[in-house]
Amino acid sequence: MTNQTNYADVLVVGAGLSGLMAANLLKAYGFKVTVLDKGRSVGGRLATRRIGPGRADHGAQFFTARTSEFHGWVDRWLAEGVAFQWATGWSDGSIASTLPDGHPRYAIRGGMNNLAKHLARGLDLGIEAEVTKVFPLNNGWQADVKNGLTFTSRALLLTAPVPEALEILAAGQTKLTAPDEADLQRIKYNPSLTGMFWVEGQINLPEPGAIQRPKNPICWIADNQHKGISLEARVITVQVSQSFSRELWDLSDEEALSPLLAGLEPYLAPGTKIRQAQLKRWQYSVPAYVYPKRRFVAVNLPPLVFAGDAFGGPRVEGAALSGLAAGRALGELLLY
């Protein structure tokens, strides 16, 4: 994206899965689309981080496909060699084998962030472009970016976490109707903490290298080397339940990592050493309230749509389907 490319038919704020899916669909319709994100990379919670010589998925760990629409996309990613089937279920740590439930769990070669990078190819994209405010202008929208750039568009798609989206609307003194404001204010998120541990030695996890315990404070442990995305080194991802994350949130990184390491230690073979540890804090992790429809269309304003994992379902699949639904809604608004 160049500094001169300041106009688009659709401006997408947020380069997570929803925003990228919507942008690809709208581009296929023939619209000029620009995607802006405040992060250093695309993907949102499709996140993979380098730690030591290895890497770890530290947001979404896998995804399922339970609708025909999303199955079609997953089949495409499998055929392209982007995705692979990792498992059909996980052990809860109490037995030595996985517990298949019939739903394939898919992962991304090289880490989940590679799916976002795959979807971002060919898009007009601005990263480290924090939108500070948006407001209606000439039957469309203007967005001001922290780096001083200004963008205008016919339509606006907000896929950032809803509290952040509402903040940039409020900063631009953009007024939603009272019912729209009330509906969106209901959407809240739970925080989540993820620890990443580069270990030297062996770890005793059942096939396929992960355990899942939804009711346990340490709810997920996975070996990224066994998963196949960290061939250079063994890096372990440890995720904490939402309630335990709230308990640990205000601690320092070092203090918060301590109980995560304690939860990991029973699975480390004798002599295995921790070489490095990192913590990732997700303020807007899992929606505590999910809006029942796949997207939200604001009224009494130029075309404005909200989408993301808080709309229609919190899983990776829900985020993807929300983006597609938002893309179709904007396509209809702009074409007709």
PyMOL commands that set and color helices and strands:
alter all, ss='L'
color gray80, all
select helices_A, chain A and resi 17-29+68-79+113-120+162-171+178-185+224-227+242-248+253-267+316-335
alter helices_A, ss='H'
color red, helices_A
select strands_A, chain A and resi 7-13+33-36+48-51+54-57+83-89+100-108+124-126+131-137+140-145+150-158+189-200+210-212+218-223+234-240+273-287+296-297+304-306
alter strands_A, ss='S'
color yellow, strands_A
deselect
rebuild
show_as cartoon
